[in-house]
Every structure is written in C-alpha cells, then in structure tokens.
Amino acid sequence: MKEFKPIPIGVEDFKEIIDKGSYYVDKTGMIQELLDSNAKVNLFTRPRRFGKTLNISMLQRFFEKTDEDNAYLFNGLNIAKAGEKYMQHQGQYPVISLSLKSMKQPNFEYAFSQFKKLVLAEFIRHEEVLNSDYVSTSYKEQFREIFENRAADQEYVSAIRLLSDCLYAAYQKKVIILIDEYDVPLESSHFRGFYDEMVDLIRSVFESALKTNPYLEFGVLTGCLRVSKESIFTGLNNLNVYTVINNDFSNHFGFTQQEVEKIADDFGMQDKLSEMKQWYDGYLFGQTEIYNPWSILKYVQSARSNETCPSQPYWSNTSSNDIIHELVVNGNEETHSQIEALVNGESLTKPIYEDITYRNININTDYIWSFLLFTGYLKPISMHLEGDLIYAEMVIPNREVGTVYKRMIMQWFDEKVRSTSRDDLFTAMISGDVDEFETLLGDWLDETISYYDSKENYYHGFLSGLLIGFKGYDVKSNRESGDGRPDLLVLERKRHKLAVILEIKVAEQFRDLDAKCDEALQQIEANRYEAELKYDCFQKILKYGVAFCDKACRVKLEE
C-alpha cells in the first residue's frame, strides 16, 4: 500500500514542513523571480490562505544568515535547480521578519501594545547585535532600550529602521525586511473606529524602514488588499505592487492546474479532479488559472480518510465573511440586484480601483467590487481599458465561494422575516383573500435576493419561511398525505378548524403562470392531498396553487 506524505494543514513554517517530510507544493521559483526583478520594495496582495505567510517563511529561510546552515531545505526544489547564480544568495543576509496578523485589538492602545510586543520579539531574535564589536555604543544603547522594554512609545515608530541599522553594522550586509499581513491592523481598525491612528502608525513605520533606509537590500510585504499610496505608502516611489490582475509572480500563490493534477496523482485521487475543479478552481491571477490551496489540501486530507466525503466550503468557513454579510444586509436595491445576478451565474462589469482605502469601501459604490475581486470573492473573466480606468467583467469564482453569498442571503432573509410583520400576508392566506395574498407575496419577492440553483426548492424555502412562526399554526413541508406529498401544509394546531394546502409550481415564462397554478390545483385533487386532513377532522380546507416565475407570482384558490 502506497504511503502518503502528511498534509501540513495550517503549518506556516517552511522549515518545519521540509524537516518533517510533509507534502510541499514547490513555490521556491518565487525566489528566482524576486532576484531577477531586482525590485527594492515588493507588495504582494492575495486573498487570505493563499500561501502568503508560508512564502514569507520560505524567503526568510532562504536568505537569512544563521548559525545553522539551511541550504539543505532547498535540495531538489526549483530554486536549487536554477543553479549557483541563485543559490549563492542562500544564507547571506540579515533578515527582519514581522507579521502583523495578530494586530486585531479593539482599540488603538491595545493594538499599539501588540505592535510593541512584535517588535520586541524581533529584537530578542537578533540579540547578537549586543555582542558585536562592529555596532556602536550609541546603537547598542538604543537597541537595549527596546530590548529591555523601557523605550518611549515614539521610539517604536522607527524601531525597524534602528534594527536594520544595527544589523547592517554587525554583518556589513544590507538587510532584507519581510512584513506579512501588513493590512490586518488597517482592516481591524477601520471596523473598530481608530483607522486614522493606525494609518499614521503604519505609514511612519514604513517610511523609516522602507523609504529612507540606505541599508535595505530589498523588502517584501504581503496583504489581502493594496491600500492607497496616499494613506500608507506616501512617497514610497520604489514600491512594486503585484495584485491578482498582474502577470508577474502569478503562479507563486495558490495552486496551478498542473500542481493540482500532480497532487491528485500523488494521492491517488485522479477521479476527484472534476469535483475539485468545480468547487475550488476558478481564480485568475494575471493570466494564470489558480485553485484555492487551503481548500484543496483540506479536501485531499478529508477524502483520504473517507472516500465518500463530499466537497465542502473549507476556505469560506475560516472567516466570518463580514463583508459579504454587510453587502447583503446593508446593500441598496441596485446592489441587491447585482448580487442576485452574480449568484445566478451572470457577470458584472465594473471599474477596478487598485488604490483604495478601507475608508472608501462603501458597499453601495463601485469600490466594493474591487475589494471583492482582490480578496477572492470575485474573479475577472475579461478586462479592458476605458480612458484611465481598467474595467473588469467579473463572476463568482466557484461553488465554494458561491455558498458564501447564498448562506449570507439566507441569513439576511431569515433576519428580515423575523423582524418584519407578516400578519397581513398570513391573514390573507387563511381568510381566502387570494388577491391580497398574491399582492403581498409579490411584494416580498420584489424585496428578496433570489438564487435559482433549483428553482422549485428555492421558492419552496421562500414560501415556507414566510409562513412559519405564527401562533397556533404548524407548517408541514412535504408531509405524507393521501396519495402524494403536498409541498406545504399550514395546520391550525388545537381546534383543527383550518388546514391550508399549498402546491408550488415554477413557470419558465410569465405567460405560463396561470396554467401552472391550474396544474398545481389539479395535482392537489388528483393525489387526494385533502384525504388525510379530512380524516383528521379538519373542518375547513383551503387549496392553493402558487406559481412563480423569477420575481412574479400568481396565486389561485380552488373555488
């Protein structure tokens, strides 16, 4: 029996993956492309869980000069195959590596305190500075103030620059600076109300470390979103930005088609390729087709232990998906209609704004669609230039991301139903006022975001959601009765005075609504749906045929 390598779910340390013999999809070609580009400061924006942190770890393990020789980690990998021209850089540089992903505190005071802890940890990691004969007494004293946690708050703004100066003095080599998830504190502070303070902090840190630093070899930053130069990267004219619409570095985050095919071959899952493609493919970085790496590995892990394990939305379950919830809950009528088009498989063409801030991400403006594109909730299928703006035709990438939108739509509908009175609709139904029932049902359809994977199932859930929860009545769905299964039954609970039968049909065209209502009523009679209700001594039975076509409906009551 073939022995498979362990899958390193959630392991973000490159060295740990290699040392433990875990499965690794080779992304070391990024090192070669980075060296060839000779760019000073590089920002890579990709959706969450697309390998940004692991790539930062890979860069650190490759470039950092340490007491331990890490060259063996790259044996047999693409960068080693590229030759000595590139391998001569291995282990040759002092490296500063900082991850801001933990800066999600509820106020600026706590967030800044966390930043100080992150800086302190990096100073402790480079304690050798204090023992170097090449570092001046002045530098050592400034270093010691932070190292001993007694520096004034303002000193932390330039602390990364100070550490860079000290490392250059100690090693006589320029420094590589790696900053992972740089935009996490910006996003968190935006939603918690201290965005301006956080912008000031991050801007000051970046300016001192990346803009005016003569000892910088190069810098790499990662995040989900490119934040406007005016807010963060002021004057940083040596910045190279690689977003999801750029071709450069496009195959180094996420899995390519070829890589997924190899994964399937390595784990004996060739028969699952079609399913993986439907659920987890669909991203487009530059011109490169990309699969979601987190979901692919989670799926392979689950399917290895259970071959009948169904595909699941692994990626979308790792986050609250707050932005989609806000889009659905607070979107205006136009926004709702655009979401409805997307979830029903249509495309949306919008201008793409690469220089955006969290401040201008309003869910009812065009900025929101750029945000959704850069964070993985949409993908471009074509792009063109109009004047100074790039326009992208976008769709939902795959079934997994589609479930995010649909789940949020369902939650919104449930919340709306619970918070809005439906007494008039229910009263019209149980009183037999068919015209009022049809009118009010149509009003609810107009205000609802619809999706039609299975139209009859959608309308069935829509109608049952409106009728559930009224005191004294039970709603039965597809209950056995007579010779068939009515779609919905509404039953008076105690006195058995009233029962309502509702049979649902879907028309392909508006002109067929009347005929579909008649078909529903005929089905009620042909299958004797009222038989068991009479046996249960219900005194009055109303029989409704309800037909839907997109946002239109027709209701008929058997006379």
C-alpha positions in Angstrom: 0.0 0.0 0.0 1.4 3.4 -1.0 2.4 5.6 1.9 1.4 9.2 1.5 3.2 12.2 2.9 1.4 14.1 5.7 -0.5 17.2 4.6 0.6 20.2 6.6 -2.7 21.9 7.3 -2.1 25.2 9.0 1.7 24.8 9.1 3.2 28.1 8.0 6.9 27.5 8.8 8.7 26.3 5.6 11.5 24.6 7.7 9.0 22.6 9.7 7.3 21.3 6.6 10.6 20.2 5.0 12.1 18.8 8.2 9.0 16.7 8.9 8.8 15.4 5.4 5.4 16.9 4.9 3.8 17.4 1.5 5.1 20.6 -0.1 4.0 22.2 -3.4 7.2 23.9 -4.7 6.9 27.7 -4.7 10.7 28.4 -4.5 10.5 29.8 -8.0 9.4 33.0 -6.4 12.9 33.4 -5.0 14.3 33.3 -8.5 11.8 35.7 -9.9 12.4 38.1 -7.0 16.1 38.1 -7.5 15.7 38.6 -11.3 13.3 41.5 -10.8 15.9 43.5 -8.7 13.0 45.4 -7.2 13.6 47.4 -4.0 10.2 47.0 -2.2 7.6 44.5 -3.3 4.0 44.3 -2.2 2.0 41.1 -3.0 -1.7 41.1 -2.5 -3.7 37.9 -2.5 -6.8 36.5 -0.8 -6.4 35.0 2.7 -5.0 31.5 3.0 -3.4 31.5 -0.5 0.1 30.9 0.9 1.4 34.4 1.7 2.7 33.5 5.2 4.3 30.3 4.0 6.1 32.1 1.2 7.4 34.8 3.7 8.7 31.9 5.8 10.3 30.4 2.7 12.0 33.7 1.9 13.3 34.1 5.4 14.7 30.5 5.5 16.4 31.0 2.1 18.0 34.4 2.6 18.7 34.7 6.3 22.2 34.2 7.6 22.1 32.0 10.7 24.4 29.8 12.7 22.6 26.8 11.2 23.1 26.0 7.5 19.6 25.9 5.9 20.7 25.2 2.4 19.6 21.6 2.7 16.0 22.7 3.0 16.1 23.6 -0.7 17.7 20.4 -2.0 15.8 19.2 -5.1 13.5 22.2 -5.2 13.2 24.6 -8.1 15.5 27.3 -6.8 18.3 24.7 -6.3 17.7 23.5 -9.9 18.0 27.1 -11.1 21.7 27.0 -10.3 24.5 28.7 -8.4 23.6 32.1 -9.7 20.7 32.0 -7.2 21.9 29.6 -4.6 24.8 31.9 -3.8 22.3 34.2 -2.1 21.2 31.5 0.3 22.0 32.3 3.9 23.8 35.6 3.1 21.7 38.4 4.6 20.4 39.6 7.9 16.6 39.4 7.8 13.9 41.2 9.7 10.6 39.4 9.6 7.5 40.8 11.1 3.9 39.5 10.9 1.1 42.0 11.7 -1.7 39.4 11.5 -2.2 39.4 15.3 -3.0 43.1 15.4 -6.8 42.8 15.8 -7.3 44.6 19.1 -10.4 46.6 20.0 -8.7 50.0 20.4 -5.5 51.7 19.3 -3.9 51.5 22.8 -4.1 47.7 22.8 -3.1 47.4 19.1 -0.1 49.6 19.7 0.8 47.5 22.7 0.7 44.4 20.5 2.9 46.1 17.9 5.5 46.8 20.6 5.4 43.1 21.5 6.0 42.1 17.9 9.0 44.5 17.6 10.4 43.3 20.9 10.3 39.7 19.8 12.3 40.6 16.7 14.8 42.4 18.7 15.2 39.4 21.0 15.7 37.2 18.0 18.6 39.4 17.0 20.2 39.6 20.4 23.6 39.0 18.8 23.7 42.7 17.9 24.6 43.5 21.5 27.7 41.2 21.3 29.0 42.7 18.0 32.2 44.7 18.0 31.0 46.5 14.9 27.9 48.0 16.4 28.5 51.4 18.1 27.8 52.1 21.7 25.1 54.5 20.8 23.3 52.0 18.6 23.6 49.3 21.3 22.1 51.7 23.9 19.1 52.4 21.6 18.8 48.7 20.9 18.9 47.9 24.6 16.1 50.3 25.4 13.7 48.3 23.3 15.3 45.0 24.1 14.7 45.7 27.8 11.2 47.1 27.2 12.0 50.6 28.5 11.8 52.7 25.3 9.4 55.5 24.9 6.4 54.8 22.7 7.6 57.1 19.9 10.8 55.1 19.6 8.9 52.1 18.3 7.8 54.0 15.1 11.5 53.9 13.9 12.4 50.6 15.7 12.5 48.6 12.4 14.9 51.1 10.9 17.0 51.0 14.1 17.2 47.3 13.9 18.1 47.5 10.3 21.0 49.9 11.0 22.3 47.7 13.8 22.2 44.5 11.6 24.0 46.3 8.8 26.7 47.4 11.2 27.0 43.9 12.7 27.2 42.0 9.4 28.3 44.6 6.9 25.5 43.4 4.6 22.3 45.2 3.6 19.1 43.9 5.3 16.1 42.2 3.9 12.8 43.2 5.5 9.7 40.9 5.4 6.3 42.2 6.6 3.5 39.7 6.5 -0.3 40.7 6.5 0.5 44.4 6.7 -3.1 45.4 6.2 -4.7 43.3 9.0 -4.3 46.2 11.6 -5.8 48.6 9.0 -8.8 46.5 8.3 -9.4 45.8 12.0 -9.0 49.5 13.0 -11.4 50.5 10.2 -14.2 48.4 11.6 -13.4 49.4 15.2 -13.2 53.1 14.7 -9.5 54.1 15.0 -8.4 53.8 11.4 -6.7 57.3 11.2 -4.4 56.5 14.2 -3.4 53.1 12.7 -2.7 54.7 9.3 -0.4 57.2 11.0 1.5 54.4 12.8 1.9 52.1 9.8 2.8 55.0 7.5 5.6 56.2 9.8 6.9 52.6 10.3 7.0 52.0 6.5 8.6 55.4 5.7 11.5 54.9 8.1 12.1 51.2 7.3 11.5 51.1 3.5 11.7 54.6 2.1 14.7 56.3 3.6 16.7 53.3 4.5 20.2 53.1 2.9 20.8 49.7 4.4 17.8 48.0 2.7 18.7 45.2 0.3 15.0 44.7 -0.6 11.6 44.4 1.2 8.6 42.1 0.7 5.2 42.9 2.1 2.1 40.8 1.8 -1.6 41.5 2.4 -5.1 41.0 1.1 -5.5 44.5 -0.2 -3.4 47.2 -1.8 -4.1 50.2 0.3 -3.8 53.6 -1.3 -0.4 55.1 -1.6 -1.8 58.4 -0.3 -2.7 56.8 3.0 0.1 54.3 3.7 2.8 54.4 1.0 3.2 58.2 0.8 6.3 59.0 -1.2 7.4 55.4 -1.4 8.3 55.6 -5.1 10.4 52.4 -5.0 7.3 50.2 -4.4 6.4 47.5 -6.9 2.8 46.2 -6.4 1.7 42.7 -7.6 -2.1 42.3 -7.3 -4.3 39.5 -8.7 -4.6 41.3 -12.0 -0.8 41.3 -12.6 1.0 38.6 -14.6 4.3 38.8 -12.6 4.6 36.3 -9.8 1.1 35.0 -10.7 1.8 31.3 -10.1 3.5 31.6 -6.7 0.4 31.9 -4.6 -2.3 29.3 -4.8 -2.1 26.1 -6.9 -1.9 25.9 -10.6 -3.8 23.4 -12.8 -0.6 21.4 -13.2 0.1 21.4 -9.5 -3.4 20.2 -8.6 -3.1 17.4 -11.2 0.2 16.3 -9.5 -1.5 16.4 -6.1 -4.3 14.2 -7.4 -1.8 11.8 -8.9 0.4 11.8 -5.7 -2.6 10.9 -3.5 -4.4 8.6 -5.9 -7.3 11.0 -6.4 -7.4 11.4 -10.2 -11.1 10.6 -10.1 -11.8 13.7 -7.9 -10.2 16.2 -10.3 -13.6 17.3 -11.8 -15.1 17.8 -8.4 -12.1 19.8 -7.2 -12.3 22.0 -10.2 -16.0 22.8 -9.7 -15.5 23.7 -6.1 -12.0 25.1 -5.7 -10.8 26.3 -9.1 -11.8 29.5 -10.8 -9.4 32.1 -9.6 -7.4 34.0 -12.2 -4.1 35.7 -11.1 -2.9 37.6 -14.2 -3.4 35.0 -16.9 -2.8 32.0 -14.6 -5.6 29.8 -13.6 -5.4 29.2 -9.8 -7.0 26.8 -7.3 -7.6 27.7 -3.7 -4.7 25.9 -1.9 -6.3 25.8 1.6 -9.4 24.1 0.3 -7.5 21.7 -2.0 -5.4 20.4 0.9 -8.3 20.2 3.3 -10.3 18.3 0.7 -7.5 15.9 0.0 -7.0 15.3 3.7 -10.7 14.6 4.2 -11.1 12.4 1.1 -8.1 10.3 2.1 -9.8 9.2 5.3 -13.3 9.0 3.7 -13.6 8.5 0.0 -17.3 9.4 0.1 -16.6 12.7 1.9 -18.5 15.4 0.0 -16.9 18.7 -1.1 -17.2 21.4 1.5 -16.6 25.2 1.7 -13.4 24.9 3.7 -12.0 28.3 2.8 -15.2 30.2 3.4 -15.6 28.6 6.8 -12.3 30.0 8.0 -13.6 33.6 8.2 -16.7 35.5 9.3 -17.1 36.8 5.7 -18.3 40.0 7.3 -18.0 42.0 4.0 -20.5 39.7 2.2 -22.9 39.9 5.2 -22.7 43.7 5.1 -23.1 43.7 1.4 -26.4 41.7 1.6 -27.8 43.3 4.8 -27.0 47.0 4.0 -26.9 47.0 0.2 -29.4 49.1 -1.6 -31.8 47.9 -4.3 -29.2 48.3 -7.1 -26.6 46.4 -5.0 -29.0 43.6 -4.3 -29.9 43.2 -7.9 -26.2 42.9 -8.8 -25.7 40.3 -6.1 -28.7 38.4 -7.4 -27.2 38.5 -10.9 -23.9 37.1 -9.7 -25.3 34.2 -7.6 -27.4 33.2 -10.6 -24.3 32.8 -12.7 -24.3 36.2 -14.5 -21.3 38.5 -14.8 -20.8 42.1 -13.6 -18.6 44.7 -15.3 -17.1 47.3 -13.0 -14.1 49.7 -12.9 -11.2 48.4 -10.9 -9.6 50.7 -8.4 -6.2 49.4 -7.2 -5.5 52.4 -4.9 -8.3 52.1 -2.4 -8.6 52.6 1.3 -10.8 50.9 3.9 -12.4 54.3 4.4 -13.9 54.4 0.9 -15.1 50.8 0.7 -18.8 51.7 0.7 -20.9 48.7 -0.1 -23.1 50.8 -2.4 -20.3 52.2 -4.6 -18.2 50.7 -7.3 -15.2 50.4 -4.8 -16.8 47.4 -3.2 -16.4 45.3 -6.3 -12.7 46.0 -6.5 -12.4 44.9 -2.8 -14.3 41.7 -3.6 -12.0 41.0 -6.5 -8.8 41.4 -4.6 -10.0 39.4 -1.6 -11.1 36.4 -3.6 -14.9 36.8 -3.7 -14.9 37.6 -7.4 -12.7 36.8 -10.4 -12.2 38.6 -13.7 -13.0 36.8 -16.9 -12.1 39.7 -19.1 -10.6 43.2 -18.8 -10.4 46.3 -21.0 -9.3 49.9 -20.7 -11.7 52.8 -20.9 -9.9 56.2 -20.6 -7.8 55.9 -17.5 -9.7 53.1 -15.9 -9.5 49.3 -16.2 -12.8 47.6 -16.4 -13.3 44.0 -15.4 -16.1 41.6 -16.2 -16.4 39.5 -13.0 -18.1 36.4 -11.8 -18.2 34.3 -8.6 -15.1 32.0 -8.9 -16.5 28.6 -8.0 -19.1 26.7 -6.0 -17.3 27.2 -2.7 -17.4 31.0 -2.9 -21.0 30.8 -4.2 -22.0 29.1 -0.9 -20.8 32.2 1.0 -23.2 34.5 -0.9 -26.1 32.1 -0.6 -25.6 31.5 3.1 -25.5 35.2 3.8 -28.6 35.7 1.7 -30.4 33.0 3.7 -29.3 34.6 6.9 -30.5 38.0 5.8 -33.8 36.6 4.7 -34.3 34.8 8.0 -33.5 38.0 9.9 -35.8 40.1 7.7 -38.7 37.6 8.2 -38.2 37.7 12.0 -38.0 41.5 12.1 -40.9 42.3 9.7 -44.6 41.8 10.4 -46.2 39.2 8.1 -49.5 39.3 9.8 -51.3 40.8 6.7 -49.9 38.1 4.4 -50.8 35.2 6.8 -54.3 36.7 7.4 -54.9 37.0 3.7 -54.0 33.4 3.2 -56.1 31.8 5.9 -59.1 34.0 5.1 -59.0 33.0 1.4 -58.3 36.6 0.2 -56.4 35.4 -2.9 -55.8 38.8 -4.5 -54.3 40.2 -1.3 -52.3 37.1 -0.7 -50.9 37.3 -4.2 -50.1 41.0 -3.9 -48.3 40.7 -0.6 -46.4 37.6 -1.8 -45.2 39.6 -4.8 -44.1 42.4 -2.6 -41.9 40.0 -0.6 -40.4 38.6 -3.9 -39.5 42.1 -5.0 -37.5 42.8 -1.8 -35.8 39.4 -1.7 -32.4 38.4 -3.3 -33.2 35.3 -5.2 -31.0 32.5 -6.5 -32.1 29.6 -8.6 -29.8 26.5 -8.3 -33.1 24.6 -8.0 -35.9 26.9 -8.6 -38.7 24.9 -7.1 -36.6 24.3 -4.0 -35.8 28.0 -3.7 -39.4 29.0 -3.9 -40.4 26.3 -1.5 -38.0 27.6 1.1 -39.0 31.2 0.4 -42.7 30.5 0.9 -42.3 28.2 3.9 -40.0 30.8 5.5 -42.8 33.4 5.3 -45.5 31.2 6.8 -43.5 29.7 9.7 -43.8 31.1 13.2 -47.5 32.1 13.6 -49.1 31.3 16.9 -51.5 28.4 16.8 -50.3 27.1 13.5 -47.9 24.4 12.3 -46.2 24.4 8.9 -45.5 20.9 7.5 -43.2 20.6 4.5 -43.7 17.7 2.0 -45.8 15.8 4.6 -47.2 12.5 3.6 -50.9 12.9 2.9 -53.4 10.9 0.8 -51.7 9.6 -2.3 -48.9 12.1 -2.6 -46.8 14.7 -1.0 -48.1 18.3 -0.9 -45.4 21.0 -0.9 -46.7 22.8 2.2 -49.4 22.3 4.7 -50.5 25.1 7.2 -52.5 23.5 10.1 -54.4 25.1 12.9 -52.9 23.4 15.9 -55.6 22.9 18.6 -59.1 23.0 17.2 -58.4 21.5 13.8 -60.7 24.1 12.3 -58.5 25.1 9.3 -56.0 23.4 7.1 -54.3 25.1 4.1 -52.7 23.1 1.2 -50.2 24.9 -1.0 -48.8 23.3 -4.1 -45.9 25.2 -5.8 -45.0 25.3 -9.5 -42.4 27.1 -11.4 -43.1 28.7 -14.9 -40.4 29.3 -17.4 -42.3 32.3 -18.8 -44.7 34.8 -17.3 -47.5 33.9 -19.7 -47.5 30.4 -18.2 -48.2 31.4 -14.6 -52.0 30.8 -14.9 -51.5 27.4 -16.4 -49.0 26.4 -13.7 -51.5 27.4 -11.0 -54.2 25.3 -12.6 -51.7 22.4 -12.9 -50.9 22.7 -9.1 -54.7 22.6 -8.2 -55.2 19.6 -10.5 -52.3 17.8 -8.7 -53.9 18.5 -5.3 -57.1 16.9 -6.5 -55.6 14.0 -8.4 -53.4 13.0 -5.5 -56.1 13.4 -2.9 -54.0 15.6 -0.6 -57.0 16.5 1.5 -57.9 12.9 2.3 -55.8 12.6 5.5 -56.8 16.1 6.6 -60.5 15.2 6.4 -59.6 12.0 8.4 -58.0 14.2 11.0 -61.3 16.1 11.2 -60.2 19.5 9.8 -63.4 21.5 9.3 -62.2 23.8 6.6 -59.6 23.1 3.9 -58.2 25.8 1.6 -56.3 24.6 -1.5 -53.9 27.0 -3.2 -52.0 26.7 -6.4 -49.0 29.0 -6.3 -46.8 29.6 -9.4 -43.6 31.6 -9.6 -41.5 33.0 -12.5 -38.5 35.0 -11.4 -39.9 37.9 -9.4 -43.5 37.3 -10.4 -46.1 35.1 -8.8 -49.7 34.0 -9.3 -52.0 32.5 -6.7 -55.2 30.6 -7.3 -57.6 29.2 -4.7 -59.8 26.3 -5.6 -63.4 27.5 -5.7 
